[in-house]
Amino acid sequence: MKRVSKSALLGAVSLAAASFIAPAMAADITLNFAHVDPAEWTTSKKGAASQVFKNIVEAESAGRIEVQLFPAGSLGGETDLLQNTQDGTLAISMVSGPFSKVCPEAAVLDIPYMFPSANVAWKVLDGDFGDQLAAHCLEKTGLRTLAYGETGFRNFTNSKRVVAEPKDMDGLKIRVMTVPLFVEMVKALGAEPTPIPWPEVPTALTTGTVDGQENPISVIYANKFYEMQKYLTLDRHVYGTDFILMNEATYQGMSAGDQALLRRAAGIASNVGRAIQQFNSAEGVAKLAAEGMEVTTPTADQLKAFRDAAQPAVIKWLSGQIDAQWIEKLQSAVGEAEAEAAM
């Protein structure tokens, strides 16, 4: 009689078991989850976060809830994803800066040089201030913030010269997101802000339509901006926040237990995304230098000059857009988080 190997037998049993239980594992609820980053989790914080979210939700619900992922902008840009999540055609999206277009108060997180470190940002976002902002934006937009993720600290690059202090920015044409706060920030630093949609950035840099841009290290490396930009300034002007958002009507249509599962999964997913972003950012500086970029790290005095030039101007502008109490609340929360971190 032919002997059947143990591994083959186990494989057959597993296959049979999977076939037997498949009907019982059919999903009762399907949630679509979209973002604009690549799906590859090792290089994409949104890719990592969304996959972890999917795996936890499907595993802990025993397959009763299915999460379908739509990465890499397959359902449109972040503005499209926001609109689709608001109207309920999309259950969950993970977006960054454009969230302030529908909840202007979220723009406080983009005040330049507000967060001294990622640790402080995490304490603020995962604490009372983050809860208050989430509740306010929910009431205003119908979008529930399940958790806050990380896009990372943004830094300037350019093709013209070393930038170590604000005066070095004079006259540089810098691409910014189509978000007014970033226009005000770059203008305050003496450069010429040029809002350009993300898909057009490589062409704008290659043709010289703009001299530079600003993004997290991981984005600069992943998009090979080192081929178009010579100089990198590690000024860390804005800590970029990701928002894991869910349509409130969809959320309220789920049981209390399922709601708790989604919140728990999102919290874990956001931390995984943060870790991936931190790893790629730390590794990315050396990689960019190896590719020929000249890296400048401003001194404490030079960073203060950047902050003194940009922050007051942006706060003045933002105070005309939202209730100034949000700015004061954030400043207080950052101060408390800094004191706690120092201990």
FENZIMO-V490830 format. One record per pair of residues at least 12 apart in sequence whose ideal C-beta (glycine too) atoms are under 7 Angstrom apart, sorted by the first residue. I is the first residue (numbers start at 1). J is the second residue. D is the distance in Angstrom with one decimal. If there is no record, write none. Layout:
I_J_D + I_J_D
//
This chain:
25_63_3.9 + 27_63_6.2 + 27_64_6.3 + 27_65_6.3 + 27_66_3.6 + 28_64_5.0 + 29_64_6.7 + 29_65_4.7 + 30_66_4.7 + 30_68_6.2 + 31_65_6.6 + 31_67_5.1 + 31_91_4.2 + 31_92_5.9 + 32_68_4.9 + 32_70_6.2 + 32_90_5.7 + 32_91_5.3 + 33_50_5.6 + 33_53_6.8 + 33_54_7.0 + 33_67_5.5 + 33_68_6.9 + 33_69_5.4 + 33_70_6.9 + 33_91_6.8 + 33_92_4.2 + 34_70_4.0 + 34_75_4.5 + 34_81_5.3 + 34_90_5.8 + 34_93_5.2 + 35_50_6.0 + 35_71_5.8 + 35_93_6.5 + 35_94_4.2 + 36_72_6.9 + 36_73_4.2 + 36_77_6.3 + 36_78_5.7 + 37_71_6.4 + 37_72_6.9 + 38_71_6.5 + 38_72_5.5 + 39_71_4.0 + 39_72_6.2 + 41_276_6.8 + 43_222_5.9 + 43_280_6.4 + 45_149_6.5 + 45_150_6.3 + 45_273_4.0 + 45_276_4.8 + 45_277_4.1 + 46_94_5.1 + 46_242_6.6 + 46_273_6.5 + 47_71_5.8 + 48_272_5.3 + 48_273_5.3 + 48_276_4.4 + 49_94_6.5 + 49_149_5.5 + 49_269_4.2 + 49_270_6.1 + 49_272_5.8 + 49_273_3.4 + 50_69_5.3 + 50_71_6.7 + 50_94_6.3 + 52_268_6.2 + 52_269_4.4 + 52_272_4.7 + 53_67_6.6 + 53_265_4.9 + 53_266_6.1 + 53_269_4.0 + 54_67_4.0 + 54_69_5.9 + 56_265_4.0 + 56_268_6.2 + 57_261_6.2 + 57_262_6.6 + 57_265_4.9 + 60_261_5.6 + 61_261_6.4 + 65_258_6.6 + 75_90_6.8 + 78_95_4.3 + 78_96_6.9 + 78_98_4.5 + 79_98_5.3 + 79_101_6.7 + 81_93_4.0 + 81_95_5.7 + 82_95_5.9 + 82_98_6.2 + 82_99_6.7 + 82_102_5.7 + 85_143_6.0 + 85_245_5.6 + 85_247_5.3 + 86_141_6.3 + 86_142_5.8 + 86_143_6.2 + 88_247_4.9 + 88_249_5.9 + 88_250_6.3 + 91_246_6.3 + 91_247_5.7 + 91_250_5.0 + 92_244_6.9 + 92_245_6.8 + 92_246_4.9 + 93_245_5.4 + 94_149_6.6 + 94_242_5.7 + 94_244_5.1 + 95_243_5.8 + 95_245_6.7 + 96_151_4.7 + 96_240_5.6 + 96_241_6.5 + 96_242_5.2 + 97_110_6.7 + 97_177_5.4 + 97_179_5.1 + 97_240_6.9 + 98_179_6.9 + 99_243_5.0 + 100_179_6.5 + 102_141_4.9 + 103_137_3.8 + 103_140_5.3 + 103_141_5.3 + 104_321_5.6 + 104_322_5.1 + 105_133_6.5 + 105_136_5.8 + 105_137_6.8 + 105_322_5.1 + 105_326_5.0 + 106_133_6.6 + 106_137_6.1 + 107_181_5.2 + 107_318_6.2 + 107_322_7.0 + 108_318_7.0 + 108_326_5.0 + 108_327_5.7 + 108_330_4.8 + 109_241_4.9 + 110_181_5.2 + 110_238_5.3 + 111_311_6.4 + 111_314_5.7 + 111_315_6.3 + 111_318_6.9 + 112_185_5.0 + 112_237_4.7 + 112_238_5.6 + 112_310_4.3 + 112_311_5.5 + 112_314_5.8 + 113_237_6.0 + 113_306_6.4 + 113_307_3.9 + 113_310_6.6 + 113_311_5.5 + 114_330_6.8 + 114_334_6.2 + 115_239_4.1 + 115_334_6.6 + 116_338_6.4 + 118_278_6.6 + 119_341_5.5 + 120_334_6.2 + 120_337_4.5 + 120_338_5.6 + 120_341_5.7 + 121_239_4.8 + 123_337_3.9 + 123_340_6.5 + 124_333_4.7 + 124_334_5.9 + 124_337_5.2 + 125_148_4.1 + 125_241_6.7 + 126_148_7.0 + 127_333_6.7 + 129_329_6.0 + 129_330_6.2 + 129_333_3.9 + 130_148_5.9 + 138_248_6.4 + 142_247_6.9 + 142_248_4.8 + 143_245_4.5 + 143_247_6.9 + 143_248_6.7 + 144_245_6.8 + 144_246_4.8 + 144_248_5.1 + 144_251_5.3 + 145_243_5.5 + 145_244_6.9 + 145_245_6.1 + 146_244_4.5 + 146_246_5.5 + 146_262_6.1 + 146_263_5.8 + 146_266_3.5 + 147_244_4.8 + 147_266_3.9 + 147_267_4.9 + 147_269_6.8 + 147_270_3.9 + 148_241_5.7 + 148_242_6.8 + 148_243_6.4 + 148_270_5.9 + 149_242_3.2 + 149_244_6.2 + 149_270_4.3 + 149_273_4.4 + 149_274_6.4 + 150_241_6.8 + 150_242_6.0 + 150_273_6.2 + 150_274_4.3 + 150_277_4.9 + 151_216_6.0 + 151_240_3.0 + 151_241_6.4 + 151_242_5.4 + 152_216_3.4 + 152_217_6.9 + 152_218_6.3 + 152_240_5.6 + 152_277_4.8 + 152_281_5.4 + 153_216_6.3 + 153_236_4.0 + 153_239_5.5 + 154_214_5.0 + 154_215_5.8 + 154_216_5.7 + 154_237_5.8 + 154_238_4.6 + 154_240_5.8 + 155_214_6.4 + 155_217_6.5 + 155_232_6.4 + 155_233_6.0 + 155_234_5.4 + 155_235_6.0 + 155_236_6.3 + 156_174_6.9 + 156_212_6.0 + 156_214_4.9 + 156_233_4.6 + 156_235_6.2 + 157_212_5.3 + 157_213_6.0 + 157_220_6.1 + 157_225_6.0 + 157_229_4.1 + 157_231_6.4 + 157_232_5.1 + 158_172_5.6 + 158_211_5.0 + 158_212_3.1 + 158_229_6.2 + 158_231_5.2 + 159_211_5.7 + 159_212_6.6 + 159_228_6.7 + 159_229_5.3 + 159_230_5.5 + 160_172_6.2 + 160_211_5.1 + 161_231_6.5 + 162_231_5.6 + 162_294_6.5 + 162_296_5.5 + 163_231_6.3 + 163_233_4.5 + 163_296_6.6 + 164_296_5.2 + 164_298_5.6 + 164_302_5.7 + 165_298_6.7 + 165_302_4.6 + 165_305_5.2 + 166_189_5.2 + 166_190_5.9 + 166_305_5.5 + 166_306_5.7 + 166_309_4.6 + 167_190_6.9 + 169_189_4.6 + 169_190_4.8 + 169_191_4.3 + 170_190_4.5 + 171_192_6.8 + 172_191_4.4 + 172_192_6.8 + 172_211_4.7 + 172_212_5.7 + 173_192_4.7 + 173_194_5.4 + 173_210_4.5 + 173_211_4.7 + 174_186_5.0 + 174_191_4.7 + 174_192_6.8 + 174_193_5.9 + 174_194_6.6 + 174_210_6.4 + 174_211_6.9 + 174_212_4.9 + 174_213_6.5 + 174_214_6.6 + 175_194_5.4 + 175_196_4.8 + 175_201_5.8 + 175_204_5.8 + 175_210_4.4 + 175_213_4.1 + 176_193_4.9 + 176_194_6.8 + 176_195_5.6 + 176_214_6.8 + 177_195_6.9 + 178_195_4.4 + 178_197_6.4 + 181_314_6.2 + 181_318_6.6 + 183_195_6.3 + 184_313_6.2 + 184_314_5.2 + 184_317_4.6 + 185_237_7.0 + 185_310_5.1 + 185_314_5.3 + 188_309_5.6 + 188_310_4.7 + 188_313_3.6 + 188_314_6.6 + 189_306_7.0 + 189_309_5.6 + 189_310_5.5 + 194_210_5.1 + 196_210_6.9 + 201_213_6.2 + 202_223_6.8 + 205_225_6.7 + 205_228_4.1 + 205_229_6.6 + 206_228_5.6 + 212_229_6.4 + 214_237_7.0 + 216_240_6.2 + 216_281_6.3 + 217_281_4.4 + 217_284_3.9 + 217_285_5.9 + 218_277_6.2 + 218_280_3.9 + 218_281_5.4 + 218_284_5.4 + 220_288_6.5 + 221_284_4.4 + 221_287_5.5 + 221_288_5.8 + 226_288_5.4 + 226_291_4.1 + 226_292_6.4 + 226_293_5.0 + 229_293_6.9 + 230_293_6.5 + 230_294_6.1 + 231_293_6.9 + 231_294_5.2 + 231_296_6.9 + 232_288_5.9 + 232_293_4.8 + 232_294_7.0 + 232_295_4.9 + 232_296_6.9 + 233_296_5.0 + 233_298_6.9 + 234_295_6.6 + 234_296_6.9 + 234_297_4.8 + 235_298_5.6 + 235_303_6.6 + 235_306_5.5 + 237_306_6.8 + 237_310_6.9 + 242_273_6.7 + 244_266_4.9 + 244_269_6.9 + 244_270_6.3 + 315_327_6.0
//
